[in-house]
Amino acid sequence: MSDFPVTTAPSADARPSGLRLEGKRVVVTGGARGIGAEIAGRFSSEGAHVAVLDLLADRGTELCASIGGSYHQVDLQDPGDTATAMSDALEALGGVDILVNSAGILHFSSSST
């Protein structure tokens, strides 16, 4: 037996909403597939309102339909397109509490630098 008191987090039943992120507003860039999609789904399952920004319209739309989020198509390499999509996402959410930048592309090449 330890001499130190054990502190535990409140159970889900002890939280008023039952969900850790109830009502939080989350934007996930690169959220249509892979790690970004898992992040978006997890935030949604914890009660957050999620907006996904991604270039992949079919995957983004399908994901958001399944998690109850909003999808915003964007080419994140284009600053103007990014500003417009972010503005649309913020309008849909009514603001933002959490931003997750998960967008990225990995290219393999045989050339040396």
N, CA, C and O atoms as CSV, one atom per row, in Angstrom:
chain,resi,resn,atom,element,x,y,z
A,1,MET,N,N,0.837,-1.177,0.000
A,1,MET,CA,C,0.000,0.000,0.000
A,1,MET,C,C,0.881,1.238,0.000
A,1,MET,O,O,1.877,1.292,0.721
A,2,SER,N,N,0.525,2.225,-0.795
A,2,SER,CA,C,1.301,3.444,-0.932
A,2,SER,C,C,0.996,4.422,0.194
A,2,SER,O,O,-0.109,4.444,0.736
A,3,ASP,N,N,1.995,5.227,0.536
A,3,ASP,CA,C,1.802,6.280,1.522
A,3,ASP,C,C,1.223,7.545,0.894
A,3,ASP,O,O,0.879,8.493,1.600
A,4,PHE,N,N,1.115,7.555,-0.431
A,4,PHE,CA,C,0.624,8.731,-1.140
A,4,PHE,C,C,-0.838,8.528,-1.516
A,4,PHE,O,O,-1.230,7.435,-1.925
A,5,PRO,N,N,-1.647,9.580,-1.378
A,5,PRO,CA,C,-3.050,9.453,-1.785
A,5,PRO,C,C,-3.157,9.287,-3.293
A,5,PRO,O,O,-2.375,9.865,-4.046
A,6,VAL,N,N,-4.101,8.517,-3.716
A,6,VAL,CA,C,-4.336,8.292,-5.133
A,6,VAL,C,C,-5.448,9.223,-5.585
A,6,VAL,O,O,-6.541,9.227,-5.018
A,7,THR,N,N,-5.157,10.014,-6.617
A,7,THR,CA,C,-6.150,10.931,-7.158
A,7,THR,C,C,-6.625,10.368,-8.483
A,7,THR,O,O,-5.813,10.005,-9.335
A,8,THR,N,N,-7.903,10.296,-8.658
A,8,THR,CA,C,-8.448,9.812,-9.923
A,8,THR,C,C,-9.274,10.911,-10.568
A,8,THR,O,O,-9.837,11.768,-9.887
A,9,ALA,N,N,-9.336,10.873,-11.876
A,9,ALA,CA,C,-10.159,11.828,-12.613
A,9,ALA,C,C,-11.618,11.496,-12.383
A,9,ALA,O,O,-11.965,10.337,-12.151
A,10,PRO,N,N,-12.480,12.508,-12.446
A,10,PRO,CA,C,-13.907,12.222,-12.283
A,10,PRO,C,C,-14.397,11.289,-13.379
A,10,PRO,O,O,-13.943,11.368,-14.521
A,11,SER,N,N,-15.304,10.427,-13.037
A,11,SER,CA,C,-15.862,9.520,-14.031
A,11,SER,C,C,-16.742,10.313,-14.986
A,11,SER,O,O,-17.110,11.454,-14.705
A,12,ALA,N,N,-17.076,9.701,-16.113
A,12,ALA,CA,C,-17.951,10.360,-17.089
A,12,ALA,C,C,-19.277,10.720,-16.446
A,12,ALA,O,O,-19.873,11.738,-16.799
A,13,ASP,N,N,-19.756,9.903,-15.501
A,13,ASP,CA,C,-21.027,10.177,-14.835
A,13,ASP,C,C,-20.948,11.424,-13.967
A,13,ASP,O,O,-21.963,12.087,-13.754
A,14,ALA,N,N,-19.756,11.760,-13.460
A,14,ALA,CA,C,-19.587,12.917,-12.592
A,14,ALA,C,C,-19.524,14.223,-13.386
A,14,ALA,O,O,-19.731,15.297,-12.821
A,15,ARG,N,N,-19.243,14.143,-14.683
A,15,ARG,CA,C,-19.206,15.342,-15.507
A,15,ARG,C,C,-20.619,15.704,-15.904
A,15,ARG,O,O,-21.405,14.823,-16.251
A,16,PRO,N,N,-20.965,16.989,-15.862
A,16,PRO,CA,C,-22.340,17.391,-16.180
A,16,PRO,C,C,-22.817,16.913,-17.540
A,16,PRO,O,O,-23.960,16.475,-17.671
A,17,SER,N,N,-21.957,16.989,-18.561
A,17,SER,CA,C,-22.399,16.630,-19.906
A,17,SER,C,C,-22.142,15.166,-20.237
A,17,SER,O,O,-22.785,14.611,-21.128
A,18,GLY,N,N,-21.215,14.543,-19.536
A,18,GLY,CA,C,-20.851,13.171,-19.844
A,18,GLY,C,C,-19.816,13.059,-20.948
A,18,GLY,O,O,-19.260,11.983,-21.165
A,19,LEU,N,N,-19.547,14.153,-21.649
A,19,LEU,CA,C,-18.557,14.150,-22.718
A,19,LEU,C,C,-17.524,15.232,-22.425
A,19,LEU,O,O,-17.876,16.367,-22.102
A,20,ARG,N,N,-16.256,14.877,-22.539
A,20,ARG,CA,C,-15.180,15.791,-22.159
A,20,ARG,C,C,-15.137,17.080,-22.968
A,20,ARG,O,O,-14.753,18.124,-22.441
A,21,LEU,N,N,-15.520,17.026,-24.231
A,21,LEU,CA,C,-15.386,18.201,-25.093
A,21,LEU,C,C,-16.729,18.740,-25.569
A,21,LEU,O,O,-16.811,19.383,-26.615
A,22,GLU,N,N,-17.768,18.478,-24.807
A,22,GLU,CA,C,-19.124,18.919,-25.151
A,22,GLU,C,C,-19.134,20.409,-25.498
A,22,GLU,O,O,-18.756,21.252,-24.685
A,23,GLY,N,N,-19.576,20.717,-26.727
A,23,GLY,CA,C,-19.734,22.095,-27.145
A,23,GLY,C,C,-18.473,22.782,-27.638
A,23,GLY,O,O,-18.554,23.911,-28.122
A,24,LYS,N,N,-17.324,22.156,-27.536
A,24,LYS,CA,C,-16.094,22.769,-28.051
A,24,LYS,C,C,-16.143,22.768,-29.575
A,24,LYS,O,O,-16.752,21.890,-30.186
A,25,ARG,N,N,-15.501,23.751,-30.178
A,25,ARG,CA,C,-15.493,23.907,-31.627
A,25,ARG,C,C,-14.087,23.628,-32.138
A,25,ARG,O,O,-13.121,24.266,-31.719
A,26,VAL,N,N,-13.983,22.651,-33.062
A,26,VAL,CA,C,-12.685,22.159,-33.497
A,26,VAL,C,C,-12.567,22.237,-35.020
A,26,VAL,O,O,-13.477,21.837,-35.745
A,27,VAL,N,N,-11.436,22.755,-35.489
A,27,VAL,CA,C,-11.100,22.743,-36.917
A,27,VAL,C,C,-9.922,21.787,-37.085
A,27,VAL,O,O,-8.914,21.895,-36.386
A,28,VAL,N,N,-10.067,20.841,-38.031
A,28,VAL,CA,C,-8.991,19.891,-38.325
A,28,VAL,C,C,-8.613,20.045,-39.791
A,28,VAL,O,O,-9.410,19.736,-40.677
A,29,THR,N,N,-7.385,20.528,-40.052
A,29,THR,CA,C,-6.908,20.576,-41.433
A,29,THR,C,C,-6.351,19.198,-41.784
A,29,THR,O,O,-5.762,18.522,-40.941
A,30,GLY,N,N,-6.545,18.794,-43.035
A,30,GLY,CA,C,-6.090,17.470,-43.451
A,30,GLY,C,C,-6.881,16.374,-42.764
A,30,GLY,O,O,-6.351,15.302,-42.472
A,31,GLY,N,N,-8.150,16.648,-42.508
A,31,GLY,CA,C,-8.963,15.719,-41.722
A,31,GLY,C,C,-9.787,14.716,-42.501
A,31,GLY,O,O,-10.598,14.008,-41.904
A,32,ALA,N,N,-9.614,14.626,-43.809
A,32,ALA,CA,C,-10.455,13.728,-44.607
A,32,ALA,C,C,-10.036,12.271,-44.541
A,32,ALA,O,O,-10.849,11.385,-44.803
A,33,ARG,N,N,-8.786,12.005,-44.197
A,33,ARG,CA,C,-8.335,10.610,-44.133
A,33,ARG,C,C,-7.160,10.494,-43.165
A,33,ARG,O,O,-6.637,11.494,-42.675
A,34,GLY,N,N,-6.767,9.274,-42.908
A,34,GLY,CA,C,-5.591,9.001,-42.085
A,34,GLY,C,C,-5.702,9.525,-40.668
A,34,GLY,O,O,-6.761,9.468,-40.044
A,35,ILE,N,N,-4.587,10.037,-40.175
A,35,ILE,CA,C,-4.525,10.529,-38.796
A,35,ILE,C,C,-5.514,11.669,-38.587
A,35,ILE,O,O,-6.167,11.735,-37.545
A,36,GLY,N,N,-5.634,12.567,-39.562
A,36,GLY,CA,C,-6.559,13.686,-39.440
A,36,GLY,C,C,-7.999,13.228,-39.266
A,36,GLY,O,O,-8.737,13.790,-38.456
A,37,ALA,N,N,-8.404,12.209,-40.021
A,37,ALA,CA,C,-9.762,11.679,-39.898
A,37,ALA,C,C,-9.985,11.042,-38.536
A,37,ALA,O,O,-11.056,11.183,-37.946
A,38,GLU,N,N,-8.980,10.347,-38.041
A,38,GLU,CA,C,-9.088,9.742,-36.701
A,38,GLU,C,C,-9.214,10.827,-35.632
A,38,GLU,O,O,-9.990,10.691,-34.686
A,39,ILE,N,N,-8.452,11.891,-35.790
A,39,ILE,CA,C,-8.526,13.010,-34.843
A,39,ILE,C,C,-9.914,13.636,-34.876
A,39,ILE,O,O,-10.516,13.866,-33.827
A,40,ALA,N,N,-10.427,13.913,-36.074
A,40,ALA,CA,C,-11.752,14.518,-36.213
A,40,ALA,C,C,-12.819,13.627,-35.591
A,40,ALA,O,O,-13.701,14.107,-34.879
A,41,GLY,N,N,-12.735,12.323,-35.863
A,41,GLY,CA,C,-13.702,11.388,-35.299
A,41,GLY,C,C,-13.644,11.328,-33.786
A,41,GLY,O,O,-14.678,11.242,-33.123
A,42,ARG,N,N,-12.442,11.372,-33.239
A,42,ARG,CA,C,-12.289,11.312,-31.784
A,42,ARG,C,C,-12.847,12.565,-31.110
A,42,ARG,O,O,-13.535,12.477,-30.093
A,43,PHE,N,N,-12.545,13.731,-31.682
A,43,PHE,CA,C,-13.106,14.961,-31.122
A,43,PHE,C,C,-14.627,14.918,-31.157
A,43,PHE,O,O,-15.285,15.292,-30.186
A,44,SER,N,N,-15.182,14.467,-32.266
A,44,SER,CA,C,-16.638,14.363,-32.380
A,44,SER,C,C,-17.212,13.406,-31.342
A,44,SER,O,O,-18.234,13.703,-30.724
A,45,SER,N,N,-16.562,12.256,-31.146
A,45,SER,CA,C,-17.069,11.266,-30.188
A,45,SER,C,C,-17.021,11.789,-28.755
A,45,SER,O,O,-17.712,11.274,-27.877
A,46,GLU,N,N,-16.202,12.813,-28.524
A,46,GLU,CA,C,-16.109,13.423,-27.195
A,46,GLU,C,C,-17.026,14.641,-27.059
A,46,GLU,O,O,-16.957,15.364,-26.066
A,47,GLY,N,N,-17.895,14.869,-28.072
A,47,GLY,CA,C,-18.901,15.916,-27.972
A,47,GLY,C,C,-18.584,17.217,-28.674
A,47,GLY,O,O,-19.386,18.150,-28.620
A,48,ALA,N,N,-17.431,17.312,-29.337
A,48,ALA,CA,C,-17.045,18.552,-30.019
A,48,ALA,C,C,-17.775,18.694,-31.352
A,48,ALA,O,O,-18.173,17.708,-31.972
A,49,HIS,N,N,-17.937,19.932,-31.769
A,49,HIS,CA,C,-18.432,20.262,-33.100
A,49,HIS,C,C,-17.189,20.386,-33.981
A,49,HIS,O,O,-16.275,21.145,-33.658
A,50,VAL,N,N,-17.150,19.648,-35.089
A,50,VAL,CA,C,-15.930,19.534,-35.884
A,50,VAL,C,C,-16.133,20.061,-37.302
A,50,VAL,O,O,-17.139,19.775,-37.952
A,51,ALA,N,N,-15.153,20.839,-37.764
A,51,ALA,CA,C,-15.078,21.250,-39.164
A,51,ALA,C,C,-13.792,20.677,-39.739
A,51,ALA,O,O,-12.717,20.837,-39.161
A,52,VAL,N,N,-13.910,20.013,-40.876
A,52,VAL,CA,C,-12.762,19.400,-41.544
A,52,VAL,C,C,-12.426,20.209,-42.783
A,52,VAL,O,O,-13.292,20.470,-43.619
A,53,LEU,N,N,-11.156,20.607,-42.901
A,53,LEU,CA,C,-10.655,21.291,-44.091
A,53,LEU,C,C,-9.719,20.340,-44.810
A,53,LEU,O,O,-8.745,19.861,-44.230
A,54,ASP,N,N,-10.016,20.066,-46.081
A,54,ASP,CA,C,-9.199,19.120,-46.835
A,54,ASP,C,C,-9.498,19.285,-48.314
A,54,ASP,O,O,-10.543,19.813,-48.694
A,55,LEU,N,N,-8.577,18.832,-49.137
A,55,LEU,CA,C,-8.739,18.874,-50.591
A,55,LEU,C,C,-9.618,17.732,-51.103
A,55,LEU,O,O,-10.233,17.854,-52.162
A,56,LEU,N,N,-9.681,16.634,-50.368
A,56,LEU,CA,C,-10.377,15.420,-50.805
A,56,LEU,C,C,-11.870,15.497,-50.499
A,56,LEU,O,O,-12.310,15.107,-49.417
A,57,ALA,N,N,-12.643,16.001,-51.456
A,57,ALA,CA,C,-14.064,16.276,-51.243
A,57,ALA,C,C,-14.877,15.030,-50.905
A,57,ALA,O,O,-15.660,15.046,-49.956
A,58,ASP,N,N,-14.702,13.943,-51.673
A,58,ASP,CA,C,-15.508,12.742,-51.424
A,58,ASP,C,C,-15.261,12.188,-50.025
A,58,ASP,O,O,-16.204,11.900,-49.289
A,59,ARG,N,N,-13.995,12.041,-49.667
A,59,ARG,CA,C,-13.654,11.495,-48.342
A,59,ARG,C,C,-14.077,12.446,-47.222
A,59,ARG,O,O,-14.600,12.010,-46.196
A,60,GLY,N,N,-13.849,13.744,-47.421
A,60,GLY,CA,C,-14.217,14.723,-46.401
A,60,GLY,C,C,-15.713,14.776,-46.171
A,60,GLY,O,O,-16.175,14.830,-45.031
A,61,THR,N,N,-16.468,14.761,-47.258
A,61,THR,CA,C,-17.929,14.788,-47.152
A,61,THR,C,C,-18.448,13.530,-46.464
A,61,THR,O,O,-19.324,13.600,-45.603
A,62,GLU,N,N,-17.901,12.383,-46.851
A,62,GLU,CA,C,-18.314,11.109,-46.252
A,62,GLU,C,C,-17.988,11.068,-44.753
A,62,GLU,O,O,-18.819,10.664,-43.940
A,63,LEU,N,N,-16.784,11.485,-44.405
A,63,LEU,CA,C,-16.396,11.493,-42.995
A,63,LEU,C,C,-17.316,12.403,-42.193
A,63,LEU,O,O,-17.830,12.005,-41.147
A,64,CYS,N,N,-17.523,13.615,-42.677
A,64,CYS,CA,C,-18.341,14.570,-41.925
A,64,CYS,C,C,-19.789,14.119,-41.804
A,64,CYS,O,O,-20.445,14.400,-40.801
A,65,ALA,N,N,-20.289,13.428,-42.808
A,65,ALA,CA,C,-21.639,12.868,-42.701
A,65,ALA,C,C,-21.699,11.822,-41.594
A,65,ALA,O,O,-22.707,11.709,-40.897
A,66,SER,N,N,-20.620,11.059,-41.432
A,66,SER,CA,C,-20.632,9.990,-40.421
A,66,SER,C,C,-20.384,10.507,-39.006
A,66,SER,O,O,-20.796,9.864,-38.040
A,67,ILE,N,N,-19.714,11.666,-38.863
A,67,ILE,CA,C,-19.424,12.178,-37.518
A,67,ILE,C,C,-20.264,13.407,-37.163
A,67,ILE,O,O,-20.171,13.922,-36.048
A,68,GLY,N,N,-21.081,13.877,-38.105
A,68,GLY,CA,C,-21.903,15.051,-37.835
A,68,GLY,C,C,-21.129,16.352,-37.907
A,68,GLY,O,O,-21.480,17.324,-37.237
A,69,GLY,N,N,-20.078,16.379,-38.713
A,69,GLY,CA,C,-19.265,17.584,-38.844
A,69,GLY,C,C,-19.567,18.328,-40.132
A,69,GLY,O,O,-20.445,17.938,-40.901
A,70,SER,N,N,-18.826,19.404,-40.354
A,70,SER,CA,C,-18.965,20.147,-41.607
A,70,SER,C,C,-17.660,20.027,-42.387
A,70,SER,O,O,-16.569,20.083,-41.819
A,71,TYR,N,N,-17.797,19.861,-43.690
A,71,TYR,CA,C,-16.627,19.706,-44.560
A,71,TYR,C,C,-16.431,20.980,-45.369
A,71,TYR,O,O,-17.397,21.572,-45.850
A,72,HIS,N,N,-15.173,21.401,-45.517
A,72,HIS,CA,C,-14.829,22.592,-46.283
A,72,HIS,C,C,-13.648,22.254,-47.186
A,72,HIS,O,O,-12.530,22.032,-46.720
A,73,GLN,N,N,-13.924,22.221,-48.494
A,73,GLN,CA,C,-12.870,21.871,-49.445
A,73,GLN,C,C,-11.884,23.028,-49.559
A,73,GLN,O,O,-12.277,24.192,-49.644
A,74,VAL,N,N,-10.590,22.686,-49.560
A,74,VAL,CA,C,-9.565,23.714,-49.602
A,74,VAL,C,C,-8.255,23.149,-50.132
A,74,VAL,O,O,-7.906,21.997,-49.873
A,75,ASP,N,N,-7.537,23.983,-50.881
A,75,ASP,CA,C,-6.158,23.691,-51.250
A,75,ASP,C,C,-5.302,24.521,-50.297
A,75,ASP,O,O,-5.156,25.729,-50.481
A,76,LEU,N,N,-4.739,23.874,-49.286
A,76,LEU,CA,C,-4.003,24.584,-48.248
A,76,LEU,C,C,-2.703,25.216,-48.754
A,76,LEU,O,O,-2.060,25.971,-48.025
A,77,GLN,N,N,-2.314,24.914,-49.993
A,77,GLN,CA,C,-1.155,25.576,-50.592
A,77,GLN,C,C,-1.510,26.955,-51.136
A,77,GLN,O,O,-0.626,27.739,-51.482
A,78,ASP,N,N,-2.795,27.243,-51.211
A,78,ASP,CA,C,-3.285,28.514,-51.745
A,78,ASP,C,C,-3.770,29.384,-50.579
A,78,ASP,O,O,-4.803,29.082,-49.983
A,79,PRO,N,N,-3.051,30.450,-50.246
A,79,PRO,CA,C,-3.426,31.279,-49.101
A,79,PRO,C,C,-4.846,31.851,-49.188
A,79,PRO,O,O,-5.556,31.906,-48.184
A,80,GLY,N,N,-5.251,32.270,-50.368
A,80,GLY,CA,C,-6.598,32.816,-50.533
A,80,GLY,C,C,-7.669,31.763,-50.298
A,80,GLY,O,O,-8.662,32.016,-49.615
A,81,ASP,N,N,-7.462,30.587,-50.863
A,81,ASP,CA,C,-8.392,29.472,-50.682
A,81,ASP,C,C,-8.454,29.068,-49.213
A,81,ASP,O,O,-9.526,28.767,-48.688
A,82,THR,N,N,-7.296,29.063,-48.554
A,82,THR,CA,C,-7.234,28.710,-47.144
A,82,THR,C,C,-8.001,29.715,-46.299
A,82,THR,O,O,-8.750,29.325,-45.402
A,83,ALA,N,N,-7.825,31.005,-46.573
A,83,ALA,CA,C,-8.533,32.044,-45.818
A,83,ALA,C,C,-10.047,31.904,-45.984
A,83,ALA,O,O,-10.802,32.042,-45.022
A,84,THR,N,N,-10.480,31.630,-47.211
A,84,THR,CA,C,-11.913,31.478,-47.472
A,84,THR,C,C,-12.480,30.256,-46.742
A,84,THR,O,O,-13.520,30.347,-46.089
A,85,ALA,N,N,-11.794,29.117,-46.855
A,85,ALA,CA,C,-12.273,27.893,-46.208
A,85,ALA,C,C,-12.291,28.043,-44.692
A,85,ALA,O,O,-13.232,27.596,-44.036
A,86,MET,N,N,-11.256,28.671,-44.129
A,86,MET,CA,C,-11.214,28.864,-42.688
A,86,MET,C,C,-12.348,29.788,-42.243
A,86,MET,O,O,-12.984,29.543,-41.218
A,87,SER,N,N,-12.594,30.823,-42.995
A,87,SER,CA,C,-13.697,31.732,-42.685
A,87,SER,C,C,-15.033,30.994,-42.714
A,87,SER,O,O,-15.875,31.188,-41.837
A,88,ASP,N,N,-15.221,30.153,-43.720
A,88,ASP,CA,C,-16.450,29.358,-43.822
A,88,ASP,C,C,-16.583,28.401,-42.640
A,88,ASP,O,O,-17.673,28.235,-42.093
A,89,ALA,N,N,-15.474,27.772,-42.247
A,89,ALA,CA,C,-15.494,26.837,-41.112
A,89,ALA,C,C,-15.823,27.569,-39.815
A,89,ALA,O,O,-16.622,27.086,-39.012
A,90,LEU,N,N,-15.210,28.730,-39.611
A,90,LEU,CA,C,-15.478,29.501,-38.399
A,90,LEU,C,C,-16.928,29.965,-38.348
A,90,LEU,O,O,-17.541,29.999,-37.281
A,91,GLU,N,N,-17.466,30.319,-39.500
A,91,GLU,CA,C,-18.872,30.712,-39.553
A,91,GLU,C,C,-19.779,29.527,-39.215
A,91,GLU,O,O,-20.749,29.671,-38.472
A,92,ALA,N,N,-19.454,28.354,-39.769
A,92,ALA,CA,C,-20.255,27.157,-39.507
A,92,ALA,C,C,-20.213,26.759,-38.026
A,92,ALA,O,O,-21.214,26.305,-37.472
A,93,LEU,N,N,-19.054,26.934,-37.396
A,93,LEU,CA,C,-18.888,26.550,-35.998
A,93,LEU,C,C,-19.285,27.652,-35.023
A,93,LEU,O,O,-19.570,27.376,-33.857
A,94,GLY,N,N,-19.304,28.890,-35.489
A,94,GLY,CA,C,-19.553,30.006,-34.589
A,94,GLY,C,C,-18.314,30.401,-33.798
A,94,GLY,O,O,-18.428,30.993,-32.724
A,95,GLY,N,N,-17.142,30.082,-34.314
A,95,GLY,CA,C,-15.872,30.369,-33.647
A,95,GLY,C,C,-15.032,29.114,-33.605
A,95,GLY,O,O,-15.374,28.108,-34.227
A,96,VAL,N,N,-13.931,29.169,-32.874
A,96,VAL,CA,C,-13.067,27.996,-32.755
A,96,VAL,C,C,-12.427,27.983,-31.374
A,96,VAL,O,O,-12.015,29.019,-30.854
A,97,ASP,N,N,-12.353,26.805,-30.797
A,97,ASP,CA,C,-11.672,26.599,-29.518
A,97,ASP,C,C,-10.368,25.832,-29.706
A,97,ASP,O,O,-9.406,26.035,-28.965
A,98,ILE,N,N,-10.345,24.946,-30.706
A,98,ILE,CA,C,-9.192,24.067,-30.926
A,98,ILE,C,C,-8.904,24.004,-32.421
A,98,ILE,O,O,-9.810,23.820,-33.233
A,99,LEU,N,N,-7.624,24.159,-32.772
A,99,LEU,CA,C,-7.190,24.012,-34.158
A,99,LEU,C,C,-6.149,22.911,-34.216
A,99,LEU,O,O,-5.153,22.946,-33.493
A,100,VAL,N,N,-6.387,21.924,-35.088
A,100,VAL,CA,C,-5.438,20.832,-35.284
A,100,VAL,C,C,-4.942,20.907,-36.720
A,100,VAL,O,O,-5.718,20.740,-37.661
A,101,ASN,N,N,-3.653,21.156,-36.886
A,101,ASN,CA,C,-3.046,21.188,-38.217
A,101,ASN,C,C,-2.468,19.807,-38.502
A,101,ASN,O,O,-1.363,19.474,-38.073
A,102,SER,N,N,-3.242,19.015,-39.233
A,102,SER,CA,C,-2.842,17.642,-39.521
A,102,SER,C,C,-2.547,17.434,-41.001
A,102,SER,O,O,-2.242,16.317,-41.418
A,103,ALA,N,N,-2.632,18.485,-41.790
A,103,ALA,CA,C,-2.405,18.362,-43.231
A,103,ALA,C,C,-0.923,18.172,-43.516
A,103,ALA,O,O,-0.065,18.798,-42.894
A,104,GLY,N,N,-0.649,17.308,-44.457
A,104,GLY,CA,C,0.728,17.094,-44.862
A,104,GLY,C,C,0.805,16.069,-45.965
A,104,GLY,O,O,-0.075,15.220,-46.108
A,105,ILE,N,N,1.853,16.154,-46.734
A,105,ILE,CA,C,2.062,15.215,-47.833
A,105,ILE,C,C,3.477,14.683,-47.723
A,105,ILE,O,O,4.418,15.443,-47.492
A,106,LEU,N,N,3.625,13.399,-47.887
A,106,LEU,CA,C,4.942,12.772,-47.856
A,106,LEU,C,C,5.223,12.215,-49.246
A,106,LEU,O,O,4.483,11.377,-49.761
A,107,HIS,N,N,6.290,12.692,-49.829
A,107,HIS,CA,C,6.708,12.199,-51.142
A,107,HIS,C,C,8.035,11.474,-50.997
A,107,HIS,O,O,8.971,12.000,-50.394
A,108,PHE,N,N,8.120,10.288,-51.540
A,108,PHE,CA,C,9.372,9.547,-51.564
A,108,PHE,C,C,10.043,9.774,-52.909
A,108,PHE,O,O,9.381,9.837,-53.945
A,109,SER,N,N,11.330,9.894,-52.883
A,109,SER,CA,C,12.068,10.143,-54.123
A,109,SER,C,C,13.384,9.390,-54.093
A,109,SER,O,O,13.979,9.197,-53.032
A,110,SER,N,N,13.826,8.973,-55.245
A,110,SER,CA,C,15.098,8.273,-55.314
A,110,SER,C,C,16.255,9.242,-55.567
A,110,SER,O,O,17.419,8.845,-55.517
A,111,SER,N,N,15.942,10.491,-55.834
A,111,SER,CA,C,17.006,11.462,-56.103
A,111,SER,C,C,17.638,11.920,-54.800
A,111,SER,O,O,16.976,11.976,-53.764
A,112,SER,N,N,18.917,12.246,-54.857
A,112,SER,CA,C,19.608,12.753,-53.673
A,112,SER,C,C,19.721,14.265,-53.769
A,112,SER,O,O,19.714,14.829,-54.863
A,113,THR,N,N,19.823,14.908,-52.636
A,113,THR,CA,C,19.927,16.370,-52.618
A,113,THR,C,C,21.325,16.822,-52.321
A,113,THR,O,O,21.587,18.023,-52.269
